[in-house]
C-alpha cells in the first residue's frame, strides 16, 4: 500500500488500514503487507503473487 498521511485521495486506503489491518494479519500471520506513507502521493495498492 502506498498512501499519503493527509490527502483526501488517500482517505479510503487509510480507512481500510485502520478497519481491517489487524483482522487480516490475525487471520494470515505470514501474509506480508507493506504500508508506505509519503506526502502528496496518489494512493496505490500493489499485489504480487
N, C-alpha and C positions, 0 to 999 in steps of 0.2 A: 504494500500500500504506500502510495506517495501522496502526501497531502500538506496543505497549509494549516497552521495552527489557528488562523483568524479569519481567512477569507470565506465569504458566503458560499462560494462554489464548492468548498470542501466540507460544508456542514453535514451533508449526508454521510460522507465517509467517517467523519468524526462521530456522528451519532451511531453508526454501525459498530465502530470500535468500542464505544462506551457501552452499548447494549449487548453485544454478542461476543466480544473477545474472550471473556472468562469462560463462557459456556462452550465455545468452540475448542479452546485449549484444554478444558477439563475432559471433554469427550474424546479429544485427539491429542494426547500429550506429546506425541512425537511429530506431529504435523508442524512444519516450520512456517512461521508467519513473521515477515519483516515489515516494520512500520517505519517510514522515513518522513520526517516533518521538515519542510523548507518554506521560507517566506515567499508568498506570491506565486506558488506553483499550482498548476491545474491538477486536480485530483486524478489519480490513475490507479488501477488495480492490475497487477501483472500476475499471471499464473504460469507455472512451469510444471509439467508432469511427464 
